[in-house]
Amino acid sequence: MLTAAQKSLRKFWYAIVPLDRLADGPLPFRLMGEDIVLFLDADGAPVALQDRCPHRTARLSNGRCIAGQIECGYHGWTYDGTGRLARVPQFDAAAPVPRISVPSYRCAARYGYAWVALDEPAQPIFDIPEDGAPGYRRIFQFYERWNTAPLRFMENSFDNAHFSFVHRGTFGDTAQPTPKRYEIKETDYGFYAASLVDIVNPPAAQRVTGTTDPATTRDMRNQWYFPFSRRLDITYPSGLQHIIINCATPLDDSHIQLMQLLYRNDTESDCPAQALIDWDAAVIEEDRAMLEATDPDAPLDMTKHAEAQMPSDRPGQIMRRRLLEFLHAHGEAEVTRQYV
């Protein structure tokens, strides 16, 4: 599937940029192949417009923000948070402003990020009960561009078979290559998957896991949020919770912007945020090296047998089936490199 070519996938919320990065002015972003600009309106809320001025097509992201409006850097035409033209500096102050607008997109602030949906959303932004709850802290871990497809990232997130190989430098146990089975329950929003996984516990991980034992377990209660978000809820025998939230935002057919948040039920004195960032950075770099070596055109239609399968691939198989069903339900066929 060539992600950006699938128009119906525009009907979802995607995490775009940390809100604090908008404080210094407008930022460009490419979502599903669409160039957009984000900035803060007069109320401090994020807004998203098409990144083109209707006058001479200059990128609005090259301009500046003034009192919650965005001024084009080419001729100073200024637009409000709805995209409506508010000022033309070349006109006399008494002259009417032309009824011109820049296309706008749905934009919302959640969990410290600006989220954007290019079309009417098919479902709301998922809930994170721990966000702001007593006893939990939110840590901004990663905001990175990866050279892979969002489906590749998502199915890897639920792939227990790769731990012993890809993660042999962190938590993978090379002596136990047989993957633990997920118990999966499909839901309206995607699926819920549970698994208990044996892991090694090197010294670098012991403050993360809360134990000095050389080996421990991960009790994983995971959720896939259609199409490209997930919650990895890990509970260690120590009682520590390590809750990772990812959104693999599709930039185009072969690149994603990876957002990763972490929620913990401990304190900075128990385990510093930087130690948690460093540990998870080592883990996802192992994933990144492998995922960037895959073909981003991941096939949805498994009846064509374009890729071999094994039993532990079931979470990814469900994702592919659900994505294909969604495309067909919206009158869209899967677009692959073969048909471009």
Disulfide bonds with the S-S distance in Angstrom:
none
